Amino acid sequence: MEVRERFFDKFVTAGKREGTGLGTYSARMLIEALHGQIAMETSDSDNTTTIHVEVPAPPAKNA
């Protein structure tokens, strides 16, 4: 709960002694470089967290 709003931000981590907070930030940077989107959805009632990733298909190559 403590990092939900900042989940994809640089240096955000919780509950890990050796965490750098770069994992989800790196994922966001990569997806955005590919012109995609990444988002997190959390359900407290179901006790689940889902990461949604959308990346556009590469342009078709001319034959």
N, C-alpha and C positions, 0 to 999 in steps of 0.2 A: 504493500500500500504506500509505503513512504517514497517510492520512486516512480509511481505511475505517470505522473504528469511530466516527468523528465526522462522517461525510460530510454529514449533514443539520443539523449544529450551526451556530450563528451564528459568523461570522468564520473559518471553516475553509477554507483554500485551500492549494494546493501547486503549485509549478512555474510560476506566473504572476507576472510583475512587477507588474501592475496589478490583480490579483485582490482582490476585497473579501471574498469568502467569504460572500456573501449570496444567491447564486443558488439553491442547493439548500435553504438555510434558508427562503427566501421560498416556494419550491415546497411545502415541508413545511407551512408556516403556512397557505397557501392550501388545500391538500388537507385538512388537519385542520379548518379552518373550515367546510368542506363536509361534515364528518363522514366523511371518507374516510381511506385509508391509503396511504402511500408507502414503498417499501422498495427497497434496492439488493441485487443478487445478483452476485457476482463469481466468475468461474472462471479460476484461474491456468492450468490446463491448456489451456483453449480461448482464453485471452487475451481474454475478453469481460467486459463489465459490462452488466447489464440493470437498468433501473429499472421497478419494478412500481407501477402507480397504480390504485387502486380508489376510485371515487366512487359513492355510492348514487344511484339515480335520484331525481329530484325527486318529491314526492308528486303524485298525480293530482289535477287540478283538478275540482271538482264542476261539472257542466254546468248 
